[in-house]
Amino acid sequence: MTKFLLAVHVLAAIVAIGPVSVATSMFPPAARRVIEAPDDVRAAETLQLLHRICRIYAVVGVVVPVFGFATASNMHVLGSAWLITSIALTALAALVLAALVLPRQTALVEGGGGTREATVRLAMFTGLFNLVWAVVTVLMIVRPGSTTGA
């Protein structure tokens, strides 16, 4: 059962978090293109698509910690420091996405606050989001007490 839970957890992380990371990173430059050429329909459609990907996959991404908790419970490692750190960082990443990235994307898609400075701030928050996920990924791979012996 642990192998199944772990497989779903890892696959969900790849399928859900990967697209959010890529789409959030692509969004600020796409928003700058819309700001520079407000009549470019294709640029506006691209911006809307990237925002939709971020919103949908953010919701799908909830599967990652759900199966992560199930896996950790099955492995009896819920009290491990590396896991608690990963949980805290995952919560931080979710907070950054929900409170700092998605609302700013929405404002840019809807035409409010469409300035270059707004896209720069959004890029900073996006970078923070991706950095936190990278740290969580490293913790999941190199965790102390790994059962792989690596």
Protein Blocks (a to p, Z undefined) as FASTA:
>chain_A
ZZmmmmmmmmmmmmmmmmmmmmmmmmmmmmmmmmmmmmlmklmmmmmmmmmmmmmmmmmm
mmmmmmmmmmmmmnopmmpmklmmmmmmmmmmmmmmmmmmmmmmmmmmnopapafklmmm
mmmmmmmmmmmmmmmmmmmmmgghianlZZ
